[in-house]
Amino acid sequence: MSLLYYRARYTQGSFGAIKQSTMKKSIIISLAALLFTFSGWAQNRKQDAQAIEKQVDAMVISWNNHDHSDMKNYTTPDCDWVNIVGMWWKNRKEVEFSTQFYHDRMFKNTPMKKKNVAIRFISPTVALVHFTSHIGSFTTPDGHAMPEGDNLALLVYVKQNGKWLMTAGENVVVDPFAQKNAPAKFMPK
């Protein structure tokens, strides 16, 4: 065999080794970058969860002060809310006005206590929040006395310009008697 054959074999072998080595390095670097990205998002998720919880706290403070003029600090301009009796308020102006309307009347002495906040991130900039609170007693506009009880709100938060803001919400009364017979309690394990 000629010297050219051996030189070609040697060069191809070296090139193949170099190519494999480069490919391995590329894969390792890509995996490291991916892991770094996910670990960074995990760290950010903790900070984001804390920021969202602070926004929920701001909503509770507004309720307990019976002053909702600060909604711009924790809601998007296009936020909407469906209240407990199915009224759908379609932007911050309506949500703020309607909430304040009821606080000037039936909720003016009704306290709210935060019980639980459960956050599920849909993406790095969208989160679903299940917020459980305890609401004091109140009298409805038609004169019915309502006892204190728990309330569950489903809130949607979006991160805009680095700040978490509520963009949608809906609340329901938690019926303690119905909770005892929730179908999920009877599911096979």
N, C-alpha and C positions, 0 to 999 in steps of 0.2 A: 504494500500500500504506500501511496506516495505521502510525502511530507504535507502536501496540501490537504489531503484527506484528514490527517491527524490534526492539522491546524484548524480546519473547519469543524471537526468534532469537538475539539477543545473549546473553540470560540462559542459554538452553539451551547455546549454544556455550561459554560460560564454565564452566557447570556440567560439561559434558562434558570440558573441558580440566582442570578441577579434579579431576574423578573419575579421569581417566587419570593425572594427576600423582600423585594419592594412591595409585592402584593400583601404579604403577611404584615408588614409595617403599616400599610394603608388600612388594612382591616382592623388592626389593633388601635390605630389612631382614631378611626371612625367609631369603633365601639366605645373608646374612652370619651370621645366627644359626646356621644349619645348618652352615656351614663352621667356625664357631667351636667348635661342639659336636664335630664330627669331629676338628678339630685338637687339642682338649682330650683326647678319647679316645685319639688317637694318642700324645700326650705321656704320658697315664696308662698306656697299654699298655707303654711302655718301663719305667716305674716298676713296673708290675705284673709284667712279665717278670723284672725284677731281684729283686722280692720272692719270686716263685715259685722262682727259682734258689736264693735263700737257704734256702728251705724244703727243697729237694732237698739242699742242702749239710747241713742239719740232720739229714736222714735218713742221709746218708753218715757223719756224725760219730757218730750213734747206733750205726751198724753197726761202725765202727772202734773205738769204745769198748766194744762188746759189751754195751751198756746201753741198753735201749729204754724206760726209765721216763719219758723226756721226750716220748713220742709225743703227749701232749696239746698240745704246743706246735706241732705241724705236721700234725695230723689232726683230722677231725671226729669227734664221739662215735659217729656211725653209719657210720664208714668200713668198707670191706671190702677184702679182699685175696684173690686167687687165686694160690697159689704155683706154683712150677715143676712140681710133680707133681699139680696139680689140687685141692689142699685149699682149700676156700673158708671163710675166716674172716669172720664177719659183723658185727662191731662192733669198736670200738677195744679193748675189753677182751680179746676173742679174738685180735685181731691182735697186740697187745702181748704177751700171754701166750705165744702160739705162736712168735712171732719170738724172744722171750727164751729160750724152751725150747730152740730149736735153737742159739742162741748160747751157751748154757750147755753145750752138748754138741758138736755137729759144727762150728760156726762160731767157736768161742772163740778161735782163732788165725788166722782167715781175714780178710785185709784186703779192702777194697773201694776202688777208685779211680774217680772220676767221669771219664768220657771225653767225653760229649756230652749236652747238654740241648736239645731242640727243642720249642718251645712254639707251640701254635696256639690262638688265642682263639676260642671258640665264641660267646661273648657277653661283655659287660663284666664278668661275674661267674663265668664258667666257662671253664676252659682244659684242653686235652689236652696232656700232656707225654710225649714219648718220651725216656726216660732210658737212655743206654747207659753201662754200667759194666764194669770189669774186676774179677773176683772171683778171689781166690787159691784154691789147692787146698784140699781138705777131704776128710774121710772120712764117708761116709753112715752112718746108724745100723746098717745091716746089714753094714758093713765094707768097702764098695767105695771105693777111692781115686778121687777125682774130680780131674782136672787143672784148673789155673787156666784161666780163659776169660772171654769176654765174655758179658754178660747184657743183655737189653733189657726195660725195664719200660714199660708204658703206664699213666700215672697221670692221674687226673682231679682237678683242683683247683677249688675253689669259693671265692669271696670272701665271707666272712661277717664282718660288723661291721668292715669295712676290712682284714681279714687273710685271706691266701690259705692255705687248708688242704686237704690231700689228703683226698678222700672215697672214692676207689677206686683200686685198683692190681692189676696182674697182671704177672708176669715170666716170661720164657722164656730158655733158653740160646740164644746165637747160635752156630749150627753153621757154622764157617768153610768147611767143604767144601760144604755146601749153598748157601752164599752165592755161590760161584763160578758156580752154575747157576741163579740166581734168574731166573725167567721175564721179569721186567721188563727185564733186561739185553739181552734178545733182541727187544724191541719195535722196530718200525720207527720211525725218527726223523721 
